[in-house]
Amino acid sequence: MSDEVEQMHVESQSTAGKWMLLFLAVLCVAAAVYGYVTTQQRVGKLTKDLGASQAQVAELQKRLQSDEAQEETLGQRLGMTKKELTQRAAQLQAQQKAAESRLEKEQKEQMGQVSGEVAGVRTDVGGVRTDVAATRADLEATKAKLQSAVGDLGMQSGLIAHTRDDLELLKHKGDRNYYEFTLLKGAKPQPVATVSLQLRKADAKRGKYTMNVSADDKTIEKKDRTVAEPIQFYSGRDHLLFELVVWSVDKNKATGYLSTPKNSPTPVTAN
């Protein structure tokens, strides 16, 4: 009886041990399956992540290549721009230098012209001074020729003109009125200013002449007068002193002038 009990106890322990081993085996298989499944999931996830990473890497490489191409293109464009800027800067510098050279040349030319003009002005001034000096000398010489004299009436005469040029000088002085005349021997009385003159005789060899002077309804004979001699007479309501001078006598002609005071009557017609 004890042997059966002991045998039954041994069989019971053997059965429990088998179940325990089976359970452990099942547990190991389950753990192995779980580990395998888990590992496969992880491997799949890693594979997926690796693919995504590879895709990202490829995208990054593509972008990098694109960026490098853009950078290369930009670098080329920038290089061309720099080249153009360099060329343009060189052109501007050349133009500036040319403009400065041209301006300097023009300034030198203008200064040369101004210097020439100044020299010309100095020459003109010197010439004017010479002309003024010459004119003064001529005036002094003319004044020496234009000497005053006493007329045939004993009155002090003004300056006497011996030529037409002397007469022009007297006219410009403006002290008296001057009327030039040329008388022909044997001609009718010739009106001069407000009087009439008639040449009666002319002696070119001796420089003498005879003339009739008609004034205020009176005729006065001036006989055997000489060249450059002041012939004086009074005329007009105010008894003004008139004066005539003959500066040349030819065979049948006498040339000279009549001078009257500034306040004397003005002739209607005069030669």
C-alpha positions as CSV (number, residue, x, y, z in Angstrom):
1,M,0.0,0.0,0.0
2,S,2.8,2.3,0.8
3,D,4.5,1.3,-2.4
4,E,1.4,2.2,-4.4
5,V,1.2,5.5,-2.6
6,E,4.9,6.2,-3.1
7,Q,4.5,5.1,-6.7
8,M,1.5,7.4,-7.2
9,H,3.5,10.2,-5.5
10,V,6.4,9.6,-7.9
11,E,4.1,9.5,-10.9
12,S,2.4,12.7,-9.7
13,Q,5.7,14.5,-9.4
14,S,6.7,13.2,-12.8
15,T,3.6,14.5,-14.4
16,A,4.0,17.9,-12.7
17,G,7.5,18.0,-13.9
18,K,6.4,17.3,-17.5
19,W,3.8,20.0,-17.3
20,M,6.4,22.3,-15.9
21,L,8.8,21.5,-18.7
22,L,6.0,21.9,-21.2
23,F,5.0,25.2,-19.8
24,L,8.6,26.3,-19.8
25,A,9.0,25.1,-23.4
26,V,5.8,26.9,-24.4
27,L,7.0,29.9,-22.5
28,C,10.4,29.8,-24.3
29,V,8.7,29.3,-27.6
30,A,6.4,32.2,-26.9
31,A,9.3,34.4,-25.8
32,A,11.2,33.4,-28.9
33,V,8.2,34.1,-31.1
34,Y,7.6,37.4,-29.4
35,G,11.3,38.2,-29.7
36,Y,11.3,37.3,-33.3
37,V,8.2,39.3,-34.1
38,T,9.5,42.2,-32.1
39,T,12.8,42.0,-33.9
40,Q,11.1,41.8,-37.3
41,Q,9.1,44.9,-36.4
42,R,12.2,46.7,-35.3
43,V,14.0,45.6,-38.4
44,G,11.1,46.8,-40.6
45,K,11.0,50.1,-38.8
46,L,14.7,50.5,-39.0
47,T,14.5,49.6,-42.7
48,K,11.8,52.1,-43.2
49,D,13.7,54.7,-41.3
50,L,16.8,53.8,-43.2
51,G,14.9,54.3,-46.5
52,A,13.6,57.6,-45.3
53,S,17.0,58.6,-44.2
54,Q,18.4,57.6,-47.5
55,A,15.7,59.5,-49.3
56,Q,16.5,62.6,-47.2
57,V,20.2,62.1,-47.9
58,A,19.4,61.9,-51.6
59,E,17.3,65.0,-51.4
60,L,20.0,66.8,-49.5
61,Q,22.5,65.7,-52.1
62,K,20.2,66.9,-54.9
63,R,19.7,70.2,-53.2
64,L,23.4,70.4,-52.6
65,Q,24.2,69.8,-56.2
66,S,21.5,72.3,-57.2
67,D,23.0,74.9,-54.8
68,E,26.5,74.2,-56.1
69,A,25.2,74.7,-59.7
70,Q,23.5,77.9,-58.7
71,E,26.5,79.1,-56.9
72,E,28.6,78.3,-59.9
73,T,26.2,80.2,-62.2
74,L,26.1,83.1,-59.7
75,G,29.8,83.0,-59.5
76,Q,30.1,83.2,-63.3
77,R,27.6,86.0,-63.5
78,L,29.3,87.8,-60.7
79,G,32.6,87.3,-62.4
80,M,31.2,88.8,-65.6
81,T,29.9,91.8,-63.7
82,K,33.2,92.4,-62.0
83,K,34.9,92.2,-65.4
84,E,32.4,94.6,-66.9
85,L,32.8,97.0,-63.9
86,T,36.5,96.8,-64.2
87,Q,36.3,97.6,-67.9
88,R,33.8,100.4,-67.3
89,A,36.0,101.8,-64.6
90,A,39.0,101.7,-66.9
91,Q,37.0,103.5,-69.6
92,L,35.8,106.2,-67.2
93,Q,39.3,106.7,-66.0
94,A,40.6,107.0,-69.5
95,Q,37.8,109.5,-70.4
96,Q,38.5,111.5,-67.2
97,K,42.2,111.6,-68.1
98,A,41.3,112.6,-71.7
99,A,38.9,115.3,-70.4
100,E,41.6,116.6,-68.0
101,S,44.1,116.7,-70.8
102,R,41.7,118.5,-73.1
103,L,40.7,121.0,-70.4
104,E,44.4,121.6,-69.6
105,K,45.1,122.1,-73.3
106,E,42.1,124.5,-73.8
107,Q,43.2,126.5,-70.7
108,K,46.7,126.8,-72.0
109,E,45.3,127.9,-75.4
110,Q,43.0,130.4,-73.8
111,M,45.8,131.7,-71.6
112,G,47.9,132.0,-74.7
113,Q,45.1,133.9,-76.5
114,V,44.6,136.1,-73.5
115,S,48.3,136.8,-73.3
116,G,48.3,137.5,-77.0
117,E,45.3,139.8,-76.6
118,V,47.0,141.5,-73.7
119,A,50.1,141.9,-75.7
120,G,48.0,143.3,-78.6
121,V,46.3,145.7,-76.2
122,R,49.6,146.8,-74.9
123,T,50.8,147.3,-78.5
124,D,47.6,149.2,-79.3
125,V,48.0,151.3,-76.1
126,G,51.6,152.0,-77.2
127,G,50.4,152.9,-80.6
128,V,47.7,155.1,-79.2
129,R,50.2,156.8,-77.0
130,T,52.4,157.3,-80.1
131,D,49.4,158.6,-82.0
132,V,48.5,161.0,-79.2
133,A,52.1,162.2,-79.0
134,A,52.1,162.6,-82.8
135,T,48.7,164.4,-82.7
136,R,50.0,166.7,-79.9
137,A,53.0,167.4,-82.0
138,D,50.8,168.1,-85.0
139,L,48.6,170.4,-82.9
140,E,51.6,172.3,-81.6
141,A,52.9,172.6,-85.2
142,T,49.5,173.7,-86.4
143,K,49.2,176.2,-83.5
144,A,52.5,177.5,-84.6
145,K,51.1,178.0,-88.1
146,L,47.8,179.4,-86.8
147,Q,49.1,182.7,-85.6
148,S,47.0,185.7,-84.8
149,A,47.5,189.0,-86.6
150,V,46.2,192.5,-86.7
151,G,43.5,193.1,-89.3
152,D,43.4,196.0,-91.8
153,L,41.1,197.9,-89.4
154,G,43.8,197.7,-86.7
155,M,41.7,195.1,-84.7
156,Q,43.4,192.1,-83.2
157,S,42.4,189.1,-85.3
158,G,41.9,185.6,-84.2
159,L,44.0,182.6,-85.4
160,I,44.6,182.7,-89.2
161,A,44.2,179.6,-91.3
162,H,46.7,179.3,-94.2
163,T,45.2,176.0,-95.6
164,R,42.0,174.1,-95.8
165,D,43.3,171.8,-93.0
166,D,44.0,174.8,-90.8
167,L,40.4,175.9,-91.5
168,E,39.1,172.5,-90.4
169,L,41.0,172.9,-87.2
170,L,39.5,176.3,-86.6
171,K,36.0,175.0,-87.3
172,H,36.5,172.2,-84.7
173,K,37.5,174.8,-82.1
174,G,34.0,176.3,-82.5
175,D,35.0,179.8,-81.5
176,R,33.4,181.4,-84.6
177,N,31.5,180.5,-87.7
178,Y,33.6,179.7,-90.8
179,Y,32.5,179.8,-94.5
180,E,34.9,178.7,-97.2
181,F,34.8,180.3,-100.6
182,T,36.4,180.3,-104.0
183,L,36.0,183.4,-106.1
184,L,36.6,183.7,-109.9
185,K,37.8,187.0,-111.4
186,G,35.2,188.9,-113.3
187,A,32.3,186.8,-112.0
188,K,29.2,188.3,-110.3
189,P,29.2,188.9,-106.6
190,Q,29.1,185.6,-104.7
191,P,27.0,185.3,-101.5
192,V,29.0,184.1,-98.6
193,A,27.2,184.0,-95.2
194,T,25.2,187.2,-95.1
195,V,27.5,189.3,-97.3
196,S,28.6,189.1,-101.0
197,L,32.2,189.0,-102.3
198,Q,33.5,189.8,-105.7
199,L,37.1,189.2,-107.0
200,R,38.2,192.2,-109.0
201,K,41.9,191.5,-109.5
202,A,44.3,188.5,-108.9
203,D,48.1,188.7,-109.0
204,A,49.5,185.2,-108.4
205,K,53.1,186.2,-108.8
206,R,52.9,188.9,-106.0
207,G,50.2,187.1,-104.0
208,K,47.9,190.1,-104.1
209,Y,44.3,190.6,-104.9
210,T,41.5,193.2,-105.0
211,M,38.1,192.4,-103.7
212,N,34.7,194.1,-103.3
213,V,32.8,193.3,-100.1
214,S,29.1,194.1,-100.1
215,A,27.3,194.2,-96.7
216,D,24.4,196.2,-95.3
217,D,23.7,197.7,-98.8
218,K,27.2,199.1,-98.9
219,T,30.2,198.0,-101.0
220,I,33.7,198.3,-99.7
221,E,36.7,197.8,-102.0
222,K,39.6,196.0,-100.4
223,K,42.5,196.9,-102.8
224,D,45.9,195.2,-103.2
225,R,45.5,192.9,-100.2
226,T,48.0,190.1,-99.6
227,V,47.6,186.4,-99.0
228,A,46.9,185.5,-95.3
229,E,46.1,189.1,-94.4
230,P,43.0,189.5,-92.2
231,I,40.4,191.7,-94.0
232,Q,38.0,193.2,-91.4
233,F,34.7,194.9,-91.6
234,Y,31.6,195.5,-89.6
235,S,28.2,194.1,-90.5
236,G,24.7,193.7,-89.2
237,R,22.4,195.6,-86.8
238,D,24.7,194.9,-83.9
239,H,27.8,196.1,-85.7
240,L,29.6,192.7,-85.5
241,L,33.2,192.3,-86.7
242,F,33.5,190.1,-89.8
243,E,36.8,188.8,-91.0
244,L,38.0,187.2,-94.2
245,V,41.3,185.6,-95.2
246,V,42.5,184.6,-98.7
247,W,45.1,181.8,-98.4
248,S,45.8,181.3,-102.1
249,V,45.7,183.4,-105.3
250,D,45.9,182.0,-108.8
251,K,45.8,183.8,-112.1
252,N,42.0,184.2,-112.1
253,K,41.0,182.7,-108.8
254,A,41.2,183.4,-105.1
255,T,40.4,180.9,-102.3
256,G,39.9,181.6,-98.6
257,Y,37.3,181.8,-95.9
258,L,35.0,184.3,-94.0
259,S,34.6,184.1,-90.2
260,T,31.7,185.6,-88.3
261,P,30.9,185.8,-84.6
262,K,28.8,183.0,-83.1
263,N,25.9,185.3,-82.5
264,S,25.8,186.7,-86.0
265,P,22.8,186.0,-88.3
266,T,22.6,182.6,-90.0
267,P,22.5,182.8,-93.8
268,V,19.7,181.2,-95.7
269,T,22.1,179.7,-98.2
270,A,25.9,179.6,-98.0
271,N,28.7,178.1,-100.0
